[in-house]
Amino acid sequence: MDETLAMIAMIEAQRAYFASDDRIRDRAALWIDATPAECLAAVYESCEEAAFFLSRLDPAGLEQALTPLPLPPDSQALLERIWASRTR
């Protein structure tokens, strides 16, 4: 029982962290003093990692990985309202 409560507490702490602004601040802290060249190098490295993992997929898996999920209708409607209300 104690282990279950500890596990629930740990999961709740993770949920709270991922829902908080602290996570955004922690991730942004890595880039606050980075130069454009450092940012570009990090993006290039991420692209190389993605290419490596994608190269390991079979053709069906690759197609599935590269096929975007459809946008939910409510999200599409929201984006269309935002687009229509923009200042020109």
N, C-alpha and C positions, 0 to 999 in steps of 0.2 A: 504494500500500500504506500509506504514512504517513497519507494522508487517511482511509483506512478505519479505521485504528487510532485516529486522533484522534476520528472520529465515534463509534466504539464507546466510547471513554473518556468522551465528552461524554454519551452516552446512559446509561451506567452511573452517572455523577455525578447525572444527573437522576433516575434510578430510586432511587438511594440517598437523595436529598433528599426525594422524595415519600414514601418509606417511613419517613422519620425523624420524630422528635418536633420537629425544628427547623422543619419546615413548619407544624406546629400552632402552635408558639410565634410564628412570624412572622405568621401570620394572626391570632392572638389579640392580638398587640401593637397592632394597629389599634384594638381595642375596649377595651383595659384601662382607659383613662381616659375613655371615652365616656360621656356622660350618657344616660339612657333616651330623651330626646328625640332625641339624635343617632342612637341605634340605630334608633329608629322611623323617622326620616327616611331612613336608609340602606335599610331594608326597603321603605319606600314607593317609593324611587327604583328599587330592584331590581324591584319589582312593575310599575312603569311601563315599565321596559325589557323585561320579559317580555311585557307586553301589546302593546308595539310590535312585537316580533318575531313573536309569535303572530298578530297582525293581518295580517301579510304572507303567511301560509300559505293555501293553497287549502283548501277544506273537508276533503278527504281527508287532507291533510298535518296539518291542525289536529287531526283526530280521532286520527291516529296519534300526534301529539305529546302529546296529553292522555290517551291510554290507558296506564295503568300496566302495566309488565311484571309477569308473574306471579312471585310469590315462589317461589324454588326450594324443593322439599319439605324438604330438610335445614334450611334457614333457618326455615321455618315450624315444623318439629318443635322446633327449638331455642327459638324464641320461645314456643311452647306449654309447653315444660318450664319455662322461666323464669317464665311467667305462673302456672303451677300451683304453683310452689315459693315464690311471694312470701309475705311475712308479711302477715297481715290483722289 
